[in-house]
Amino acid sequence: MKDYRNLLFPYAYNILGSWEDAKDIVQDVLSSYLTTPHEGIHNEKGYLIRSVINTAINVKNKKKKLVRESNSLPEPIATERADTNINLSDIVSYSLLILLEQLNPKERAVFILKEGFNYSHEEIADLLSSTAENSRKLLSRAKSKINPTLLTQQKVHKESVPDGILDKYVEAIRSRDMKMLENLLAEDIVFIADGGKNLNVYKKICTGNTAVSDLLLYTYEKYHIHFSSQYTEINHQPAILYYIGDQLKVCQVLSISPDNGKIFRISIIIDPEKLKNIWIGESD
C-alpha cells in the first residue's frame, strides 16, 4: 500500500488544530485499514481521506465537550522548511485556524474542504455521507459565524507582508519606542497568550494598540530580554521564536492585514506541549 500519511495529515490537522491528535488519527486510520478486509473499496485514497475526516470530526466533537477554554490557541506548525514531507501548502493559516474555532466540527470540515481543498459540494456530501444541499447549508452557516473582515484579513500572502516588518517590530520593542510600536499595530489589535494547563501567562488576552504595546514592552523587559530569537514562518505567517539556549520557550505569530500592513493579532504560544513539534534548526 502507498504511504498516505503525509497526504492525510493536513486534513486531520486543519480540522483539529493539533499536530499530535492529527498524527494519531492518521496512524489509527491507516492501521485499521491494513488490518481489515478491503472488499468493496475501489478508491483507496478516497476511502482513507473520508475515514480521516470523519474520525477527526468525531475527535473534535469530544474535545469541544471537554475543553471550553476560549483562549486556547491551535498547535503551530513551522511551514518555512522545504525539506519536510508534509504537504505544507495544504496547511491553513494560523489566523484561519483561530477563526475556525467558532465553528462546530462539521461546519469546520465543510469550510476547509470547500475553501481550502476546493472540493465540490457533491464531493463533500460523499465524504460526509450527506447531501450537496446540506453541504451548502453548512458552508453558509459557517461563513455567517465568521466576521467577514477577519476572514479577508487572514488571506494575507507572503508577497503582501511589508518588507522588514519583523525587524521594525523587534526594534521598536528593544528600543522601547512606544510610538513606533503603536504605529505597527492595528488600533483594534488582539493579543492572545496560551500557556496551556500547567503554565500561567502574565495576561491571556489584551486589546487595543496602546494596551498591547504596553504589554509587549513589559513582557520583553520581564521575560524576553535575555532570550535569543529567530524569525520563521508558522502556518504561512511571519513569526518569532524565542529560545533559552537550544530550548524553545515562546512562539509568537503575527497576523498582518493585507489592506494596510498593520499587525491585527499577536498569538503567543508558551505551552511546551504545543511547542515540542516545532523544529527549524539552530537559533541565532
C-alpha positions as CSV (number, residue, x, y, z in Angstrom):
1,M,0.0,0.0,0.0
2,K,1.2,3.5,-0.8
3,D,2.3,5.7,2.2
4,Y,-0.6,8.2,2.6
5,R,0.5,9.7,5.9
6,N,1.8,13.0,4.5
7,L,-1.3,13.4,2.2
8,L,-3.7,12.7,5.0
9,F,-2.1,14.7,7.8
10,P,-3.4,18.2,6.6
11,Y,-7.0,17.0,6.5
12,A,-6.8,15.9,10.2
13,Y,-4.7,18.9,11.4
14,N,-6.9,21.5,9.7
15,I,-10.0,20.1,11.5
16,L,-8.3,19.6,14.8
17,G,-5.7,22.3,15.1
18,S,-3.4,19.8,16.9
19,W,-0.3,18.1,15.5
20,E,-0.4,15.3,18.0
21,D,-4.1,14.5,17.6
22,A,-3.8,14.7,13.8
23,K,-0.8,12.3,13.7
24,D,-2.6,9.8,16.0
25,I,-5.7,9.8,13.9
26,V,-3.8,9.3,10.6
27,Q,-1.9,6.4,12.2
28,D,-5.1,4.8,13.7
29,V,-6.9,5.1,10.3
30,L,-4.0,3.5,8.4
31,S,-3.5,0.8,11.0
32,S,-7.2,-0.1,10.9
33,Y,-7.2,-0.1,7.1
34,L,-4.3,-2.5,7.0
35,T,-6.0,-5.0,9.3
36,T,-9.5,-5.1,7.8
37,P,-10.9,-6.6,4.6
38,H,-10.8,-4.3,1.5
39,E,-13.7,-5.8,-0.4
40,G,-15.9,-3.1,-2.0
41,I,-13.2,-0.4,-1.6
42,H,-12.5,0.8,-5.2
43,N,-10.8,4.1,-4.3
44,E,-8.2,3.5,-1.6
45,K,-7.2,7.2,-1.4
46,G,-10.7,8.5,-1.2
47,Y,-11.6,5.9,1.4
48,L,-8.7,6.9,3.6
49,I,-9.5,10.6,3.3
50,R,-13.1,10.0,4.2
51,S,-12.0,8.0,7.2
52,V,-9.6,10.6,8.5
53,I,-12.1,13.4,8.0
54,N,-14.9,11.7,9.8
55,T,-12.6,10.5,12.6
56,A,-11.3,14.0,13.0
57,I,-14.8,15.4,13.3
58,N,-15.7,12.9,16.0
59,V,-12.5,13.6,18.0
60,K,-13.1,17.4,17.6
61,N,-16.6,16.9,18.9
62,K,-15.3,15.1,22.0
63,K,-12.6,17.7,22.6
64,K,-15.2,20.6,22.3
65,K,-17.2,19.0,25.1
66,L,-14.1,18.6,27.3
67,V,-12.4,21.9,26.6
68,R,-14.2,25.2,27.0
69,E,-11.1,27.4,27.3
70,S,-11.8,30.3,24.8
71,N,-8.2,31.5,24.8
72,S,-6.7,28.1,23.9
73,L,-4.6,28.5,20.7
74,P,-4.0,25.9,17.9
75,E,-0.8,23.9,17.9
76,P,1.6,25.8,15.5
77,I,3.4,24.2,12.5
78,A,6.6,25.6,11.0
79,T,5.9,26.0,7.3
80,E,9.2,27.6,6.2
81,R,11.2,24.4,5.8
82,A,11.3,23.0,2.3
83,D,12.6,19.5,3.3
84,T,9.6,18.4,5.2
85,N,7.5,15.6,3.8
86,I,4.2,17.1,4.9
87,N,2.1,18.8,2.2
88,L,2.7,22.2,3.8
89,S,0.7,24.1,1.1
90,D,-2.4,22.3,2.4
91,I,-1.9,23.6,6.0
92,V,-4.2,26.5,6.6
93,S,-3.0,29.8,8.0
94,Y,-2.8,30.4,11.8
95,S,-5.3,33.2,11.6
96,L,-7.8,31.0,9.9
97,L,-7.3,28.2,12.4
98,I,-8.3,30.6,15.2
99,L,-11.4,31.8,13.3
100,L,-12.4,28.2,12.6
101,E,-12.7,27.6,16.4
102,Q,-16.0,29.5,16.2
103,L,-17.5,26.7,14.1
104,N,-18.7,23.2,15.1
105,P,-16.6,20.4,13.7
106,K,-18.9,19.5,10.8
107,E,-19.1,23.2,9.7
108,R,-15.3,23.4,10.0
109,A,-14.8,20.3,7.9
110,V,-17.1,21.6,5.1
111,F,-15.4,25.0,5.2
112,I,-11.9,23.5,4.9
113,L,-12.9,21.1,2.2
114,K,-14.6,23.7,0.1
115,E,-12.4,26.8,0.7
116,G,-9.1,25.0,1.4
117,F,-9.1,21.9,-0.8
118,N,-11.6,23.2,-3.4
119,Y,-13.9,20.2,-3.1
120,S,-17.3,20.4,-4.8
121,H,-20.4,20.2,-2.6
122,E,-21.2,16.8,-4.2
123,E,-17.7,15.5,-3.3
124,I,-18.1,16.9,0.3
125,A,-21.5,15.2,0.5
126,D,-19.9,11.9,-0.4
127,L,-17.2,12.3,2.2
128,L,-19.6,13.1,5.0
129,S,-22.4,10.7,3.9
130,S,-24.7,13.7,3.5
131,T,-26.2,15.7,0.6
132,A,-24.9,18.6,-1.6
133,E,-27.7,20.8,-0.3
134,N,-26.7,20.1,3.3
135,S,-23.1,20.9,2.5
136,R,-24.1,24.2,1.0
137,K,-26.2,25.0,4.2
138,L,-23.2,24.1,6.4
139,L,-20.9,26.3,4.4
140,S,-23.3,29.2,4.5
141,R,-23.8,28.8,8.3
142,A,-20.0,28.6,8.8
143,K,-19.4,31.8,6.9
144,S,-22.2,33.6,8.8
145,K,-20.4,32.9,12.0
146,I,-17.1,34.4,10.9
147,N,-16.6,38.1,10.8
148,P,-16.1,38.8,7.0
149,T,-13.4,41.4,7.7
150,L,-11.4,39.0,9.7
151,L,-11.9,36.3,7.0
152,T,-10.5,38.7,4.4
153,Q,-7.6,39.6,6.7
154,Q,-6.5,36.1,7.2
155,K,-5.9,35.6,3.4
156,V,-2.7,37.6,3.5
157,H,0.0,36.2,1.2
158,K,3.8,36.3,1.6
159,E,4.1,38.9,-1.1
160,S,1.7,41.3,0.7
161,V,3.6,41.2,4.0
162,P,5.5,44.5,4.3
163,D,9.3,44.2,3.9
164,G,11.2,44.3,7.2
165,I,8.1,44.3,9.4
166,L,9.6,41.8,11.8
167,D,12.8,43.9,12.0
168,K,10.8,47.0,12.7
169,Y,8.6,45.2,15.3
170,V,11.6,43.8,17.2
171,E,13.5,47.1,17.0
172,A,10.5,49.0,18.4
173,I,10.3,46.6,21.3
174,R,14.0,46.5,22.0
175,S,14.4,50.3,21.8
176,R,11.2,50.8,23.9
177,D,9.9,53.0,21.1
178,M,6.2,53.1,22.1
179,K,5.1,55.4,19.2
180,M,6.8,53.2,16.6
181,L,5.3,50.1,18.1
182,E,1.8,51.6,18.2
183,N,2.1,52.6,14.5
184,L,2.9,49.0,13.5
185,L,-0.2,47.7,15.3
186,A,-3.9,48.0,14.2
187,E,-5.9,50.1,16.6
188,D,-8.1,47.1,17.5
189,I,-5.3,44.6,17.7
190,V,-5.9,41.5,19.8
191,F,-3.1,39.8,21.8
192,I,-3.8,36.3,23.0
193,A,-1.4,34.1,25.0
194,D,-1.7,30.4,25.7
195,G,0.3,28.8,28.4
196,G,-1.7,25.6,28.5
197,K,-2.9,23.8,31.6
198,N,0.3,23.8,33.6
199,L,1.9,27.2,32.7
200,N,0.3,30.5,33.6
201,V,0.8,33.6,31.5
202,Y,1.0,37.2,32.7
203,K,-2.1,38.1,30.7
204,K,-4.1,35.9,28.4
205,I,-5.9,38.5,26.3
206,C,-5.4,42.2,25.6
207,T,-6.8,44.6,23.0
208,G,-6.0,48.0,21.5
209,N,-2.7,49.2,20.2
210,T,-1.8,51.2,23.3
211,A,-2.6,48.5,25.8
212,V,-0.9,45.8,23.7
213,S,2.2,48.0,23.2
214,D,2.5,48.4,26.9
215,L,2.1,44.7,27.4
216,L,4.7,43.8,24.8
217,L,7.3,46.2,26.3
218,Y,6.6,44.8,29.8
219,T,6.9,41.1,28.7
220,Y,10.1,41.9,26.8
221,E,11.7,43.5,29.9
222,K,10.3,40.9,32.3
223,Y,10.8,37.7,30.2
224,H,12.3,38.0,26.8
225,I,15.2,40.3,27.2
226,H,17.8,37.5,27.7
227,F,16.2,35.2,25.1
228,S,17.8,34.6,21.7
229,S,15.4,34.9,18.8
230,Q,14.8,33.6,15.3
231,Y,12.5,34.6,12.5
232,T,10.4,31.9,10.9
233,E,7.1,31.1,9.3
234,I,4.3,29.5,11.3
235,N,1.3,28.3,9.3
236,H,2.3,30.6,6.5
237,Q,2.6,33.7,8.7
238,P,5.6,35.6,10.0
239,A,6.6,34.5,13.4
240,I,9.4,34.9,16.0
241,L,10.8,32.0,18.1
242,Y,12.4,32.8,21.5
243,Y,15.0,30.4,23.0
244,I,17.0,29.8,26.1
245,G,20.0,28.0,24.8
246,D,18.6,25.5,22.4
247,Q,15.3,25.2,24.2
248,L,12.3,26.8,22.5
249,K,10.3,28.8,25.1
250,V,8.0,31.1,23.1
251,C,6.4,31.1,19.7
252,Q,5.0,34.5,18.6
253,V,2.8,34.5,15.5
254,L,1.9,37.8,13.8
255,S,-1.3,38.2,11.8
256,I,-0.9,41.1,9.3
257,S,-3.7,42.8,7.3
258,P,-3.2,42.7,3.5
259,D,-5.0,46.1,3.3
260,N,-2.9,48.3,5.5
261,G,0.1,46.2,6.5
262,K,-0.8,46.5,10.2
263,I,-0.5,43.7,12.7
264,F,-4.0,42.9,13.8
265,R,-3.4,39.8,16.0
266,I,-0.4,38.6,18.0
267,S,-0.7,34.9,19.1
268,I,1.8,33.9,21.9
269,I,2.2,30.2,22.5
270,I,4.3,29.2,25.5
271,D,2.6,25.8,26.2
272,P,5.5,23.3,26.0
273,E,3.2,20.6,24.6
274,K,2.3,22.9,21.7
275,L,5.9,23.9,21.0
276,K,7.6,20.5,21.1
277,N,7.0,19.7,17.4
278,I,8.4,23.0,16.1
279,W,11.9,22.4,14.7
280,I,13.6,24.6,12.1
281,G,17.3,24.5,13.0
282,E,19.6,26.4,15.3
283,S,18.5,29.7,16.8
284,D,20.6,32.9,16.2
